Amino acid sequence: MPGPPVPGRKLSPERRRASVAPGKVLALAGGVGGAKLALGLSRVLSPNELSVVVNTGDDETFHGLHVSPDLDTMTYTLAGLVNPETGWGLSGDTFHALEMLRGFGVETWFNLGDRDLATHIRRTQLLAQGWSLSQITRELCARLGVETPVIPMSDQPVRTVLHTLDGDLPMQDYFVQRRAGPAVTDITYVGSDAALPSPGFQAALDEAGLVVFCPSNPCLSVFPILAIPGVRESLEAAGQRALRVAVSPIVGGDAVRGPAGKIMAELGHEVSCVGVARAYRDIVDVLFIDEQDEPLSPRIRQLGLEPVVAPIIMDDETDKIRLARTILDLNGG
């Protein structure tokens, strides 16, 4: 992939790889940050060159409907429908149904817009008909004009539960209802031991020439994916044939967005790009860090990862495309 040289790049020969063959880019993502980079990648790669595997540990049932927040954020983003102010939900959506439910005395702390509700209704209908989450996601993407494959990490349920000083909280209770306030002591990915990578995820793992860990919350968006049996081992083995790149979600000592920094600190991890490097050290070759974190490069290199310094904060689509091109250029060696 053509592009300008990457400033400060010092990859050893064994870390260099050939240009990615069609269909060989795998992005692992969750949440708004992950969707931003996935959009950038989708702008410079064709649908048969890119697969995006998305965390489903955030999935929850609301008002009898199966809601997949990260899958929906990814789908709406790639469809050009996402609310640009929040990074999630649908642009211009209204909330009359929730207002009516509230009038009936129903708790409505999790925002679901009127048009957004249609997505969850359709997903729930198809689940009841025996469709897998992978099949449903393909169907919803096709209906919304999304050609890039968006793939759930598993078709079996995995639920992220945060153990806090206020008790055990499912992901959405902690993140939305409690506004990520309670102190976290541990995190469990319930059901992960019985889950399998979805068929599309497994195929993408087997074929990847480039694996990109998007700048998503490690504990809440990436670790649920890694908790599925065999995934971490497959990513470790992929280092023999693929370049594995991560973009740090921590810049200047805190998360670009969300509670990643808070959770990392409470779990005893260093809140810096070095902490991210330490978490990914066995499954990542290269870590992109922001320019303001350049002084931390030697510490990252000591952990066995190659730091690449670049502007990684994505404020607009130009930033997203630029970062995507920089990553792809790196893989071209």
C-alpha positions in Angstrom: 0.0 0.0 0.0 1.7 3.2 -1.1 2.2 6.0 1.4 4.8 8.2 3.1 7.5 6.7 5.2 6.6 6.1 8.8 8.6 8.5 11.1 11.0 6.7 13.4 10.3 3.2 12.0 13.1 0.8 12.9 11.6 -2.6 12.2 14.1 -5.5 12.2 14.1 -7.7 9.0 12.3 -10.5 10.7 9.4 -8.1 11.6 9.0 -7.0 8.0 6.3 -8.7 6.0 5.2 -8.8 2.3 2.3 -6.6 1.3 -1.0 -8.0 2.4 -2.8 -10.3 -0.1 -6.5 -9.6 -0.9 -8.7 -10.8 1.9 -6.0 -10.9 4.5 -6.5 -8.0 6.8 -8.1 -8.7 10.1 -9.2 -5.9 12.4 -10.2 -6.7 16.0 -12.4 -4.0 17.5 -15.0 -2.9 19.9 -16.7 0.4 20.7 -16.3 3.9 19.2 -12.5 3.9 18.9 -12.4 0.6 17.1 -15.1 1.7 14.7 -13.2 4.9 13.8 -10.1 2.9 12.7 -12.2 0.3 11.0 -13.9 3.0 9.0 -10.5 4.3 7.9 -9.4 0.8 6.9 -12.6 0.3 4.9 -12.0 3.5 3.0 -8.6 2.2 1.6 -9.3 -1.6 1.4 -12.0 -3.4 -0.6 -14.5 -5.6 1.1 -12.6 -8.8 0.1 -9.4 -7.4 1.7 -10.8 -6.6 5.1 -12.6 -8.4 7.9 -13.7 -6.7 11.1 -14.2 -8.9 14.1 -16.2 -7.3 16.9 -16.5 -7.8 20.6 -19.9 -9.2 21.7 -19.2 -9.3 25.5 -21.3 -6.1 25.8 -24.4 -7.8 24.4 -27.4 -7.5 26.7 -31.2 -8.0 26.7 -33.3 -4.8 27.1 -37.1 -4.8 26.9 -37.0 -8.4 25.6 -34.7 -7.5 22.7 -31.2 -8.7 22.1 -28.9 -5.7 21.8 -25.4 -5.9 20.4 -23.9 -2.4 21.1 -20.5 -2.9 19.6 -21.8 -4.7 16.5 -24.3 -1.9 16.0 -21.8 0.9 16.5 -19.5 -0.8 13.9 -22.4 -1.4 11.4 -23.8 2.1 11.7 -20.4 3.6 11.4 -19.5 1.7 8.2 -23.0 2.5 6.9 -22.6 6.2 7.4 -25.5 6.3 9.7 -23.9 6.7 13.1 -24.6 9.7 15.3 -21.5 11.8 14.8 -21.9 13.6 18.2 -21.9 10.4 20.3 -20.1 7.9 18.0 -22.9 5.4 18.7 -26.6 5.2 17.8 -28.2 6.5 14.7 -27.9 10.1 13.5 -31.1 12.1 14.0 -32.9 9.3 16.0 -35.7 10.1 18.3 -36.7 8.4 21.6 -40.5 8.5 21.7 -40.7 4.7 22.5 -38.5 5.1 25.5 -40.6 8.1 26.7 -43.7 5.9 26.4 -42.1 3.1 28.3 -41.0 5.5 31.0 -44.6 6.5 31.3 -45.4 2.9 32.0 -42.9 2.8 34.9 -40.2 0.9 33.0 -36.6 1.6 33.6 -35.1 3.2 30.5 -31.5 4.1 31.5 -30.1 2.4 28.4 -30.8 4.7 25.5 -32.4 3.0 22.5 -33.6 5.3 19.7 -36.8 4.6 17.8 -35.0 3.6 14.6 -32.3 1.8 16.5 -35.1 -0.3 18.1 -35.9 -1.7 14.6 -32.4 -3.2 14.5 -32.9 -5.0 17.8 -36.4 -6.1 17.0 -35.2 -7.7 13.7 -32.1 -9.3 15.4 -34.4 -10.8 18.1 -36.9 -12.1 15.5 -34.1 -13.9 13.6 -32.5 -15.3 16.7 -36.0 -16.8 17.6 -36.0 -18.4 14.1 -32.7 -20.1 14.7 -30.3 -17.8 12.9 -26.9 -17.5 14.3 -25.5 -14.1 15.3 -23.1 -14.2 12.4 -25.9 -14.8 9.9 -28.0 -12.0 11.4 -25.1 -9.6 11.3 -24.5 -10.4 7.6 -28.2 -9.8 6.9 -28.4 -6.5 8.8 -25.2 -5.3 7.1 -26.5 -6.2 3.7 -29.7 -4.4 4.3 -27.8 -1.3 5.4 -25.4 -1.4 2.5 -22.3 -2.4 4.5 -20.1 -4.5 2.2 -17.1 -4.9 4.6 -17.5 -8.1 6.5 -18.5 -7.3 10.1 -18.2 -10.5 12.2 -19.2 -11.2 15.8 -16.3 -12.8 17.8 -18.5 -15.8 18.6 -22.0 -17.1 18.0 -22.1 -18.3 21.6 -22.9 -15.9 24.4 -20.0 -14.3 26.3 -20.8 -11.7 28.8 -18.4 -9.3 30.4 -19.0 -9.0 34.2 -17.1 -6.4 36.3 -16.4 -7.3 39.9 -16.5 -4.0 41.8 -16.6 -2.8 45.3 -20.3 -2.3 44.8 -20.8 -5.9 43.7 -20.8 -7.8 40.4 -22.1 -5.7 37.5 -22.8 -6.7 33.9 -21.0 -4.5 31.4 -23.9 -2.2 30.5 -24.9 -1.8 34.2 -21.4 -0.7 35.0 -20.7 1.4 31.9 -24.1 3.1 31.3 -26.2 2.9 34.4 -23.4 3.4 36.9 -21.3 5.6 34.5 -18.2 3.5 35.1 -18.1 4.8 38.7 -17.6 1.8 41.0 -14.0 0.7 41.5 -13.2 -2.5 39.6 -11.4 -5.4 41.3 -11.6 -8.0 38.6 -13.3 -8.8 35.3 -14.8 -12.1 34.2 -15.9 -13.1 30.7 -18.8 -15.4 31.5 -19.3 -18.2 29.0 -16.0 -17.7 27.3 -14.8 -21.2 28.2 -17.7 -22.7 26.3 -17.5 -20.3 23.3 -16.0 -20.9 19.9 -14.7 -18.3 17.5 -17.4 -17.6 15.0 -16.8 -19.3 11.6 -15.9 -16.0 10.0 -13.5 -15.1 12.8 -11.8 -18.4 12.5 -11.4 -18.1 8.8 -10.0 -14.6 9.1 -7.6 -15.7 11.8 -6.3 -18.6 9.5 -5.8 -16.3 6.5 -4.6 -13.0 8.0 -1.5 -11.5 6.7 -2.0 -8.4 8.9 -3.8 -8.3 12.2 -4.8 -4.9 13.5 -5.8 -4.4 17.1 -7.9 -1.2 16.9 -7.6 1.4 19.7 -10.4 -0.2 21.8 -10.6 -0.6 25.6 -8.3 -3.6 26.2 -10.2 -4.9 29.3 -13.7 -4.4 27.9 -13.4 -4.8 24.2 -10.2 -6.8 23.3 -9.8 -9.2 26.3 -13.3 -10.7 25.8 -12.2 -11.7 22.3 -8.9 -13.1 23.6 -10.8 -15.1 26.3 -12.4 -17.4 23.7 -10.4 -20.7 23.8 -7.8 -20.9 21.0 -7.9 -17.3 20.0 -4.8 -16.1 21.9 -2.9 -19.2 20.7 -3.9 -18.5 17.1 -2.7 -14.9 17.4 0.6 -16.0 18.9 1.1 -18.5 16.0 0.1 -15.9 13.5 3.3 -14.1 14.3 5.1 -16.6 12.1 3.3 -15.4 8.9 1.5 -12.1 9.7 2.4 -8.7 11.0 0.4 -7.9 14.2 -0.2 -4.2 14.9 -1.9 -2.5 17.7 -2.9 1.2 18.1 -2.7 2.4 21.7 -6.0 3.5 23.2 -4.0 5.3 25.9 -2.5 8.7 25.0 -0.7 11.0 27.4 -1.4 8.8 30.4 -5.2 8.4 29.9 -7.7 6.9 27.6 -8.6 8.9 24.5 -12.2 8.0 25.3 -14.0 6.1 28.0 -12.9 4.4 31.2 -10.0 2.3 29.9 -7.5 4.3 32.0 -9.5 4.1 35.2 -10.0 0.3 34.9 -6.4 -0.3 34.0 -5.3 1.6 37.1 -7.8 -0.2 39.4 -6.5 -3.5 38.1 -2.9 -2.6 38.8 -1.8 -1.9 35.2 0.3 1.1 34.2 -1.9 3.6 32.5 0.2 4.4 29.5 1.1 3.0 26.1 3.7 0.9 28.0 0.8 -0.7 30.0 -0.9 -1.5 26.7 2.4 -2.9 25.3 2.7 -5.2 28.3 -0.9 -6.4 27.9 -0.3 -7.3 24.2 3.4 -8.3 24.3 2.9 -12.0 23.2 0.4 -11.2 20.4 1.6 -7.9 18.9 4.7 -7.0 17.0 4.2 -3.3 16.5 2.5 -0.7 18.8 1.5 2.6 17.3 1.8 5.4 19.9 1.0 9.0 19.8 3.7 11.7 19.2 3.4 13.0 22.8 4.3 9.5 24.1 7.5 9.2 22.0 9.7 9.3 25.1 8.2 6.0 26.2 9.4 4.2 23.0 12.5 2.6 24.7 10.4 1.0 27.3 8.1 -0.5 24.7 11.1 -1.8 22.7 12.4 -3.5 25.9 9.1 -5.4 26.0 9.8 -6.9 22.6 7.4 -4.7 20.6 8.5 -2.1 18.0 7.0 1.3 18.8 5.9 3.5 15.8 5.3 7.1 16.6 2.5 8.7 14.6 -0.6 10.9 15.1 -3.2 8.4 16.3 -6.0 10.6 17.6 -8.8 10.4 15.0 -10.9 13.5 15.1 -12.3 13.3 11.5 -12.4 10.9 8.6 -9.2 12.3 7.2 -7.4 11.3 10.4 -8.9 7.8 10.2 -7.8 7.3 6.6 -4.4 8.7 7.3 -3.8 6.3 10.2 -5.1 3.3 8.2 -2.8 4.1 5.3 0.2 4.5 7.7 -0.5 1.0 9.2 -0.9 -0.6 5.7 2.3 1.2 4.5 4.2 -0.3 7.5 3.1 -3.8 6.5 4.4 -3.2 3.0 7.9 -2.8 4.5 
